[in-house]
């Protein structure tokens, strides 16, 4: 399966590689060389003052035992008063020998104590007590040091608490400019007014959306609140490894929303099912499962295949005739329906797939570019004896497209699992909860996941055949014209995309678990290979979340032109895994008259980067490590060395890149990374602490979009996938660490610089593609669609 990879000559599968073989010079991490240089400070010798050892420690410095002379029989018979206890003082030599052994072994065993007592002329009991007292002294010294540190931290926390309380007392409302009201101090009337205000805002947005859809004009709902950015700091953007300069002094502020770190999704109260509702949910689960299985097994006229045999779409009239159940009666005219089906062979057995679908975290990892958030809200039924068969659970999910021009879709749904042992199949169905549970307040844009899911058929050698059905009702915001065909044609969230991502990710998991694959370059051990793949997976996940509207992330257009696709945003990052500070992000999308495979081959090949200065900064890239992720040669992870003049054994610039492709599209994501981080991952340590700031491209096959219209498709899905090789949508996403100061504000020069760099990138990709194509051929196929503000000379990267 992975025969496309060739093993580098003279390189074994498990070759231990040092820094010399990787970078042609010795690279050492000086951070780990401090231990041998720290001298051991012995404990101060005991001092004697006036014949008495100073302090209690010296008084019991020996064994701590009380040495009392034995009394004779006559003395016992007499009535003489008892003698005072005499304390034994160890000699300096005895203390020195016991101190030497204490440094090596603070807890000596009986043999060691017996040997030492014979050498020093002491009793084993004396040696035992001396070591006990010595350990007690060490613990007391450590406790005193810890107390000093904790008292200092306590004082610091008190100061921070006082500072935050003072800031809360001086908080100002951003809407009216008056004093802010905290939640605890808010009366019942104020809370009701705020809830009513939020409901009215949502209703106004929905009415404006419907009006815009039928009038063809964009209607502004409400003006956004003023920016809350700190006015005390002017920020010039620094981007690594590329630096931009803008000599024009800019003082005008651009209204970019500043977002806090994304938090866990909140679920509405009353979302959980009551006991009397669980029986109804189980009945609906059985009927929905039957509907899904019949939809997977039935062909025409229920499913209609388009002229190019690319996608199967649902015949809604035939579906309503076959399934006249209450679930299908509640259809409103303003709701658009999407339904598609696809089938493929997956390199994963059914049991592992079912386990991944029933675990929200594993489900997100299996679809990192599609599922931005997921959570199991309630387990209604766990099946017999904990078996997956018969499991029913209430789930929440947020689905995404890697572009801020397409809104995410949030929904609550019920997921039911059932096994057919006779046929050797598993089936998982998702069906809506709002059809019988009225406490769920649908999000906007409204998204209802109707009977959707998959049937999994086991095959030999651990493979499975998966038939996927995706059926949904959507009432969403108008989509940007460049994505209209992609979304309204059912490809953005259709079965083909779900199955393509699943097929690609299962190959990735198989590559991760394989032990008979010889990687190219310097992969010293299976642990290093696993860490590098885990690092690349986190890079893909971070890029996908940061390039969409997930978690309510807002994006701002910097041009009033309806054709402009450039969007920018800022985020405050404080959690580990990304650089802490203010992150400035920019995204743009264009349509290209080239197949998505041709664009993918250009962007993933490091040898072509020299054609595009915006991507390479004039430097060439050399691949030093390569990991295959699947049967397609484009599905791989690469570690690239950036060849710049400043590179040396002490200063090496590296780039981690992952590229992946399937029938639904392609992805190329990369990030710069330092040598110390790579050495940490190669040594088998946990790579979760490595900060990543990824950039990349998403390519999806698409005919020329319908410019000038964004009307949704209300009837059967059009043949939007005819001649899918005639063009594609290219989305580029950039991120830079604008400042390590969370309160920094963003000036116009920073936005101009990243916009110029983004536009230069798009134009150079166009030029590189055009250079390999006849100009007359381009004239016959059309022109580029999608625009961004023309780059200025000042914003271009240095040559």
Residue pairs with C-beta under 8 A, 6 or more apart in sequence:
1 347
1 507
1 510
1 630
1 631
2 511
2 514
2 517
2 628
2 630
2 631
4 628
4 631
4 632
4 633
5 517
5 518
5 519
5 520
5 626
5 628
5 633
6 520
7 13
7 518
7 520
8 520
8 521
11 518
11 520
11 521
12 518
13 517
13 518
13 519
14 524
14 525
14 526
15 522
15 524
16 524
16 525
17 522
17 524
18 26
19 25
19 26
19 27
19 28
19 649
19 679
20 26
21 522
22 522
22 624
23 641
23 649
23 652
23 675
24 649
25 648
25 649
26 649
27 649
27 650
27 652
27 675
27 679
29 676
29 679
31 676
40 103
42 99
42 103
43 99
45 92
45 95
46 53
46 54
46 57
46 58
46 61
46 92
46 95
47 53
47 54
47 58
48 54
48 58
52 58
52 59
53 59
53 61
53 89
57 133
57 137
58 89
59 87
60 87
60 133
61 89
61 90
61 95
61 130
61 133
62 87
62 88
62 89
62 90
62 94
62 122
62 126
62 129
62 130
63 88
63 122
63 123
63 125
63 126
63 127
63 128
63 129
63 130
64 129
64 130
64 132
64 133
65 88
65 123
65 125
65 126
65 129
66 85
66 86
66 87
67 85
67 86
67 87
67 88
68 83
68 85
68 86
69 83
69 86
88 126
90 98
90 122
90 130
93 120
94 120
94 121
94 122
97 116
97 119
97 120
98 116
98 120
98 127
98 130
98 131
98 134
101 108
101 112
101 116
102 131
102 134
105 112
106 131
106 134
106 135
106 138
107 131
107 135
108 116
108 127
108 131
110 124
113 124
113 127
113 128
113 131
114 124
116 122
116 127
117 123
117 124
117 126
117 127
120 127
168 182
171 179
171 180
172 178
172 179
172 180
173 179
173 180
173 181
174 225
174 226
174 228
175 225
181 190
186 194
201 221
201 222
202 444
204 221
204 222
205 221
205 444
206 444
208 219
208 220
208 221
209 445
209 477
209 478
210 334
211 219
212 218
212 219
212 478
213 478
213 711
213 712
218 478
218 562
224 255
224 257
226 255
227 253
227 255
227 256
227 257
227 258
228 258
229 253
229 258
229 745
229 746
230 743
230 744
230 745
231 745
232 743
232 745
233 739
233 741
233 743
233 744
233 745
234 251
234 745
234 747
235 582
235 738
235 739
235 744
235 745
235 746
235 747
235 750
236 747
236 749
236 750
237 244
237 584
237 736
237 738
237 749
237 750
237 753
237 754
238 736
238 737
238 738
239 736
239 737
239 753
239 754
239 757
240 672
240 736
240 737
241 617
241 642
241 644
241 653
241 672
242 617
242 757
242 797
243 797
243 798
244 753
244 754
244 756
244 757
244 795
244 797
245 753
245 794
246 749
246 752
246 753
246 794
246 795
247 794
248 749
248 794
249 749
250 747
250 748
250 749
250 752
251 747
251 748
252 747
252 748
253 745
253 746
253 747
253 748
254 556
254 558
254 746
254 747
254 748
254 751
255 556
256 556
256 568
256 569
256 570
256 746
256 751
257 554
257 555
257 556
257 569
257 570
258 570
258 571
258 572
258 582
259 552
259 553
259 554
259 569
259 570
259 571
259 572
260 572
261 571
261 572
261 573
261 574
261 575
262 545
262 550
262 551
262 553
263 551
264 375
265 373
265 375
265 396
265 398
265 551
267 375
267 377
267 396
267 412
268 439
268 440
268 441
269 439
270 439
270 440
271 377
271 378
271 394
271 412
271 439
271 440
272 377
272 378
272 394
273 281
273 378
273 380
273 394
273 437
277 436
277 437
278 380
278 381
280 436
281 380
281 392
281 414
281 433
281 436
282 380
282 381
282 392
284 327
284 414
284 431
284 435
284 436
285 392
285 414
285 416
285 429
285 431
287 325
287 327
288 327
288 416
288 429
288 431
288 451
289 416
289 418
289 427
289 429
291 323
291 325
291 429
291 451
292 427
292 429
292 451
292 452
292 453
292 455
292 469
293 427
293 455
294 322
294 323
295 302
295 319
295 341
295 451
295 469
295 471
296 341
296 427
296 454
296 455
296 467
296 469
298 322
301 315
301 318
302 314
302 315
302 318
302 319
302 322
303 312
303 313
303 314
303 315
303 341
304 312
304 313
304 314
304 315
304 716
305 311
305 312
305 313
306 313
306 719
306 721
306 722
307 719
307 722
308 719
308 721
308 722
308 723
308 724
310 496
310 721
310 722
310 724
311 340
311 342
311 490
311 491
311 494
311 496
311 717
311 721
312 340
312 341
312 342
312 495
313 339
313 340
313 490
313 716
313 717
314 339
314 340
314 341
314 471
315 716
316 337
316 339
316 716
319 328
319 339
320 328
326 435
327 431
327 432
327 435
327 450
327 451
330 435
331 337
331 473
334 475
335 446
335 448
335 473
335 474
335 475
336 473
336 474
336 475
336 476
336 488
336 712
336 713
336 714
337 471
337 472
337 473
337 474
338 470
338 471
338 472
338 473
338 474
338 490
338 493
338 494
338 717
339 469
339 470
339 471
339 472
339 490
340 469
340 470
340 490
340 494
340 495
340 496
340 717
341 467
341 468
341 469
341 470
341 495
342 467
342 468
342 494
342 495
342 496
342 498
342 499
343 465
343 466
343 467
343 468
343 499
344 465
344 466
344 499
344 500
344 502
344 503
345 459
345 463
345 464
345 465
345 466
345 503
346 353
346 463
346 464
346 465
346 466
346 502
346 503
346 506
347 462
347 463
347 503
347 506
347 507
347 510
348 462
348 463
348 464
348 506
348 509
348 510
349 458
349 462
349 463
349 464
350 425
350 426
350 456
350 457
350 458
350 464
351 426
353 426
353 456
353 464
353 466
354 388
354 417
354 426
354 428
354 456
355 362
355 388
356 362
356 363
356 365
356 366
357 363
357 415
357 417
357 428
358 388
358 391
358 393
358 415
358 417
358 428
359 376
360 374
360 375
360 376
360 395
361 374
363 371
363 374
364 371
364 372
364 373
364 374
365 505
365 537
365 541
366 502
366 505
366 506
367 498
367 501
367 502
367 505
368 505
368 537
368 540
368 541
368 544
369 400
369 402
369 501
369 540
369 544
369 667
370 399
370 400
370 493
370 497
370 498
370 501
371 397
371 398
371 399
371 400
372 398
372 399
372 400
372 408
372 544
372 545
372 548
372 550
372 551
373 396
373 397
373 398
373 550
373 551
374 395
374 396
374 397
374 398
375 395
375 396
375 397
376 393
376 394
376 395
377 393
377 394
377 395
377 396
377 412
378 393
378 394
379 391
379 392
379 393
379 394
380 392
380 393
380 394
380 414
381 390
381 391
381 392
381 393
382 391
383 389
383 390
383 391
383 417
384 390
388 417
388 419
388 426
389 417
389 418
389 419
390 417
390 418
391 416
391 417
392 414
392 415
392 416
392 417
393 414
393 415
394 412
394 413
394 414
394 433
395 412
395 413
395 414
395 415
395 430
396 410
396 411
396 412
397 410
397 411
397 413
398 408
398 409
398 410
398 550
398 551
399 408
399 409
399 410
399 411
399 447
399 493
400 406
400 408
400 409
400 544
400 545
400 548
400 549
400 550
401 408
401 483
401 486
401 487
401 492
401 493
401 548
402 543
402 544
402 547
402 548
402 667
402 698
402 731
402 733
403 483
403 547
403 548
403 587
403 589
403 698
403 731
404 547
404 548
404 549
404 553
404 555
404 567
404 569
404 587
405 479
405 480
405 482
405 483
405 565
405 567
405 589
406 479
406 480
406 483
406 486
406 487
406 492
406 548
406 549
407 445
407 476
407 477
407 479
407 549
408 548
408 549
408 550
409 445
409 447
409 474
409 476
409 493
410 443
410 447
411 432
411 442
411 443
411 447
411 448
411 449
412 433
412 434
412 440
413 430
413 431
413 432
413 433
413 449
414 430
414 431
414 432
414 433
415 428
415 429
415 430
415 453
416 428
416 429
416 431
417 426
417 427
417 428
418 426
418 427
418 429
419 425
419 426
419 427
420 426
420 427
423 457
424 457
424 458
425 455
425 456
425 457
425 458
426 455
426 456
427 453
427 454
427 455
427 456
428 453
428 454
428 456
429 451
429 452
429 453
430 449
430 451
430 452
430 453
431 449
431 450
431 451
431 452
432 448
432 449
432 450
433 440
434 440
434 442
434 448
442 448
445 474
445 475
445 476
445 477
446 473
446 474
446 475
446 476
447 472
447 473
447 474
447 475
447 476
448 472
448 473
448 474
449 471
449 472
450 471
450 472
450 473
451 469
451 471
452 469
452 470
452 471
452 472
453 468
453 469
454 466
454 467
454 468
454 469
455 466
455 467
456 464
456 465
456 466
457 464
457 465
457 466
457 467
458 464
459 465
466 499
466 502
468 495
468 498
468 499
468 502
469 495
470 493
470 494
470 495
470 498
472 493
478 710
479 487
479 488
479 710
479 712
480 565
480 710
481 562
481 563
481 705
481 706
481 707
481 708
481 709
481 710
482 565
482 589
482 590
482 591
482 705
482 707
482 729
482 785
482 786
483 492
483 589
483 705
483 729
484 705
484 706
484 709
484 710
484 711
485 491
485 702
485 703
485 705
485 706
485 720
486 492
486 700
486 702
486 705
486 720
486 729
488 711
488 712
488 713
488 720
489 713
489 717
489 718
489 720
489 721
490 717
491 497
491 664
491 700
491 702
491 720
491 721
496 663
496 664
497 664
497 665
500 662
500 663
500 664
500 665
501 662
501 664
503 662
504 629
504 630
504 635
504 660
504 661
504 662
507 629
507 630
507 631
507 635
508 533
508 537
508 629
508 630
508 635
508 660
510 630
511 517
511 533
511 627
511 628
511 629
511 630
512 530
512 533
515 526
517 628
519 529
519 625
519 626
519 627
519 628
520 623
520 625
520 626
521 623
521 624
521 625
521 626
521 639
522 624
522 625
522 682
523 529
523 532
523 625
523 627
523 682
524 682
525 682
525 684
527 684
528 681
528 682
528 683
528 684
529 627
531 681
531 682
531 684
531 685
531 686
531 687
532 625
532 627
532 637
532 639
532 656
532 681
532 682
532 687
533 627
533 629
533 637
534 687
535 656
535 681
535 687
535 690
535 692
536 637
536 656
536 658
538 577
538 687
538 688
538 692
539 656
539 658
539 669
539 671
539 692
539 694
540 658
540 660
540 667
540 669
540 694
542 577
542 578
542 692
542 694
543 669
543 694
543 695
543 696
543 733
545 551
546 553
546 571
546 583
546 585
546 694
546 733
546 735
547 585
547 587
547 698
547 731
547 733
549 555
553 569
553 571
554 569
555 567
555 568
555 569
555 587
556 567
556 568
556 569
557 564
557 566
557 567
558 564
558 566
558 568
558 751
558 755
558 789
559 566
559 788
559 789
561 787
563 707
563 786
563 787
564 787
564 788
564 789
565 587
565 588
565 589
565 590
565 786
565 787
565 788
566 586
566 587
566 588
566 755
566 758
566 759
566 788
566 789
567 586
567 587
567 588
568 584
568 585
568 586
568 587
568 751
568 754
568 755
569 584
569 585
570 582
570 583
570 584
570 585
570 738
570 746
571 582
571 583
571 585
572 581
572 582
572 583
572 742
573 579
573 580
573 581
573 582
573 583
574 580
574 742
576 688
576 689
576 691
577 688
577 689
577 690
577 691
577 692
578 691
578 692
578 693
579 691
579 693
579 737
579 740
580 691
580 740
580 742
581 737
581 738
581 739
581 740
581 741
581 742
581 744
582 737
582 738
582 739
582 740
582 741
582 742
582 744
582 746
583 693
583 735
583 736
583 737
583 738
584 735
584 736
584 738
584 746
584 750
584 751
584 754
585 733
585 734
585 735
585 736
586 733
586 734
586 735
586 754
586 755
586 758
587 731
587 732
587 733
587 734
587 758
588 731
588 732
588 758
588 759
588 762
588 786
588 788
589 729
589 730
589 731
589 732
589 786
590 729
590 730
590 762
590 766
590 784
590 785
590 786
590 787
590 788
591 702
591 704
591 705
591 727
591 728
591 729
591 730
591 784
591 785
591 786
592 599
592 727
592 728
592 729
592 730
592 765
592 766
592 769
592 784
593 704
593 726
593 727
593 778
593 781
593 782
593 783
593 784
594 727
594 728
594 769
594 773
595 701
595 724
595 725
595 726
595 727
595 728
596 661
596 665
596 666
596 699
596 700
596 701
596 728
597 661
597 666
597 725
598 769
599 666
599 699
599 728
599 730
599 765
599 769
600 634
600 659
600 661
600 666
600 668
600 699
601 634
602 608
602 765
602 768
602 769
603 659
603 668
603 697
603 699
603 765
604 634
604 657
604 659
604 668
606 620
606 621
606 622
606 623
606 638
606 640
606 657
607 621
608 768
609 615
609 616
609 620
609 621
610 616
610 618
610 620
611 764
611 767
611 768
611 771
612 761
612 764
612 765
612 768
613 760
613 764
613 797
613 799
614 757
614 760
614 761
614 764
614 797
615 761
615 764
617 797
617 798
618 798
618 799
619 642
619 643
619 644
620 643
621 640
621 641
621 642
621 643
621 655
622 640
622 641
622 643
623 638
623 639
623 640
623 641
624 639
624 640
624 641
624 654
625 638
625 639
626 636
626 637
626 638
626 639
627 636
627 637
627 638
628 635
628 636
629 635
629 636
629 637
629 658
629 660
630 660
632 661
634 659
634 660
634 661
634 666
635 659
635 660
635 661
636 658
636 659
637 656
637 657
637 658
638 656
638 657
638 658
638 659
639 654
639 655
639 656
639 657
639 678
640 654
640 655
640 656
640 657
640 670
641 647
641 652
641 653
641 654
641 655
642 653
642 654
642 655
642 672
644 653
647 653
652 675
653 672
654 672
654 673
654 674
654 675
654 678
655 670
655 671
655 672
655 673
656 670
656 671
656 673
656 678
656 692
657 668
657 669
657 670
658 667
658 668
658 669
658 670
659 666
659 667
659 668
659 669
660 666
660 667
661 667
664 700
664 701
665 698
665 699
665 700
665 701
666 698
666 699
666 700
667 696
667 697
667 698
667 699
668 696
668 697
668 699
669 694
669 695
669 696
669 697
670 694
670 695
670 696
671 692
671 693
671 694
671 695
672 693
673 690
673 692
677 687
677 690
680 687
680 690
681 687
681 690
693 735
693 736
693 737
694 735
695 733
695 734
695 735
696 732
696 733
697 730
697 731
697 732
697 733
698 730
698 731
698 733
699 728
699 729
699 730
699 731
700 728
700 729
701 721
701 724
701 725
701 727
701 728
702 720
702 724
702 727
702 728
702 729
703 720
703 721
703 722
703 723
703 724
703 726
703 727
704 726
704 727
704 782
704 785
705 729
705 785
707 785
726 781
727 781
727 782
730 762
730 765
732 758
732 761
732 762
734 754
734 757
734 758
734 761
736 754
738 744
738 746
738 750
752 792
752 794
752 795
753 795
755 788
755 789
755 791
755 795
756 791
756 792
756 794
756 795
756 796
757 791
757 795
757 796
757 797
758 788
759 788
759 789
759 790
759 791
760 791
760 795
760 796
760 797
762 788
763 791
766 784
770 778
